[in-house]
């Protein structure tokens, strides 16, 4: 393996971290929006969303952490390969790939919870449509 192999991951990991940051910002906006809701119907919806939001925050933190660690080990791998330390460089790259895979698994899990949260919103919308305010 040469120096260019781990270098190929740099753009992918960078874009992935950017996407994770975007997901975090959207999550923060959603939480701020929920804080502004104040009707009884809104409180019922918020209660249904709270545990999912907490879990999504934890998952987002984990996927970001594993992504950053993957990026760091990818850099270490390149440095070791630059120093012509082949076995440690290959091992660091392998660990980097495992960490990246874990990051993607957490991302998939967060997406699943996010999709369920959207379904809760749709159910609430359908309920309100059938029960207009007086």
N, C-alpha and C positions, 0 to 999 in steps of 0.2 A: 504494500500500500504506500502511495506517495502523498505528498503534502496537499495535492489538489482534491483528494477524496473527501476529507472533512471540510475543505473549503467550499465544496458544493452545497453543504447544508446551511451555510451562512445566510444566504438570501431567504431560504425557506423558513428558518427559525426566526429571523428578523420579522418577516411578514406575519408569522404565527403569533409572535409576541405583540405585534401591533393589533392584530385581530382580538387577542385576549384583552388588551387594554381597552379596546372599543367596547367589548362585552361588559367589562367592569364599569365603564362610564355609563352605559345604558342602564345597568343594574342600579347604580347610584341615583340616576335620574328617576327611575321607577320608584325607588324608596322615598325620594323627596316628594314625588307626586302623591304617593299614598299618604304621606304625612298631611297633605292639604285636604284630603277627603274628610267630610265631617257629618254626613247623614247616617242614620241608623242602617240603611241598606249598604252604604259604603263600608261601615264598620264590619258588617258580616262578610263582605268580600275581602276586606283586609285580613280578618282572622283566618280565612281560607288560604291566603297568600303568605302569611308570615313564616311558617315553618319552611316552605319552599324557598323563600327569599334567603333565610338564614343558611340553608343548605347550599344554595347557589353561591353565596358569598364565600363559604368555605371551599367549595369546589373550584371557584375562580382563583382563589388564593393558591390552592394546590397546583392548578394547571399552570399558573404563572411561575410559581416557584420551580416546578420541574422543568419548564421551558427555559428559564434562566440558567438553571444548573446544567441543562443539556448544552446550552450555548457556551457556558463557561468551560465545560469539559471538552467541547469541540475545539475551543481555542487552545486548551492545554494539549490536546492531541496534536494540533498543528504545530505547536511549539516543540513538542517532543519529537515529532517527525522531522522538523527543521534541524534539530540537534542530532538527527540520525539515530535516535533511540527508538527503533522500530517496535519491539514488543510492548513497551509501556505506551507508546503512541497508539498502537492498535487497541490495546485494552481501554485506554481513555476514550477512544472513539466508540468502542462497543458499549461502554457504560453510558456515553452520551446518547447513543441510539435507544438504549433501554429507557433512559430518563425522558427522552422525547416521546417515546411510545406511551409511557405513563401519563405524560402531559396530555396527549391526544385522547387517552381513555377518560381522564377526568373531564376533558372538554366535551366528549360525547355524552357523558353522564349529565353534565350541566345543560346541554342542549335538550336532553330528554325532559329534565325538570322544567326547563323554560317552555317547552312545547305544552306540557301539562298545565302550566300557569296560563298560557294563552287560551287553552280550552276552558279554564275557570272563568276568564274574562268573557269568552263567547257565551257561556252558559248564563252569566250575569246579564249580558246584553239581551239575550233571548228572553230571559225572565222579565226584565224591565219592559221589553217590547210588548209582552203579554199582559203586564200589570202597569199601565201608565200611571204617573203621579196625578193626584187629584188637584 
